[in-house]
Structure formats: C-alpha cells, structure tokens
Amino acid sequence: WFPSLKAISTAEGEDTRKAAIRQVEKGLVLLEGAFGKCSKRKAFFGGDQIGYLDIAFGCFLCLLRVEEKVNGIKLLSETKTPDLLKWAHRFCSNAVVKDVMPTTESLIESDEIIMGRMKGVASPASKL
C-alpha cells in the first residue's frame, strides 16, 4: 500500500498518477473492512484504546494527508472509508497523539526544502 501512496507524487503522467490513486483507494477499502473486524465496532483497531495497529497505520496518516493536500484529492472519505475517516480523527485527536503528530503544512514545507536541496534549488521555506 505504501509504495502506491508514494507513487502518487512521483508518477510521471496523469494515467500513472490515477492508477496509483486507485491502488491506494483499493487498499484503504480493504483496510476499512479490516478495521471493522479488528475493532469490533469500537474506537480503535485495538478496541477502546490505541493499540499496535493504530500506531502502525497512524504513522502513515501524515503522509496520507500530505498527498491529499498536495494533489487535491480525498483518499479517506465519508463514502468509501467512513469508519477509517472517523478513526483518523479520533486517533489524531487523542491526547497521547495530538502533541506529537506533525502538521500537514510542516511536512509539506520540509518536503519542499528537501526536494529543493536535492535539485539544487532553494525553496521559499528554506529561508526559515
């Protein structure tokens, strides 16, 4: 699933980008089903409290949100992944997580700096 997520921003050509988006969406639909089975309709994969699977998938939420914002797409949605969308909100709002989860904007700025350095071009954010 992660290679498909990464492929969205590195895709060359619109058809390749759309194919990567479809792969990510298919994976999220499968994950939606797995969430229902694992959580037994509770708040987290681990039940009432954050568990291992919540942390494992939660680590990808920042990257998922960056891809959504940068590419103008919605990967977690009310129509295809309503339970995961609610889970993501609960996970990121949890007192244990909310102070350590980087913001989408800070990750986008960091990415611009890194990509600019790799290309030998200074980005506006690199002056911070």
Secondary structure, DSSP 8 states (H G I E B T S, - for coil): -HHHHHHHHH-SSHHHHHHHHHHHHHHHHHHHHHHHHHHTTSSBTTBSS--HHHHHHHHHHHHHHHHHHHHT--SS-TTT-HHHHHHHHHHHHSHHHHTTS--HHHHHHHHHHHHHHHHT---GGGG-
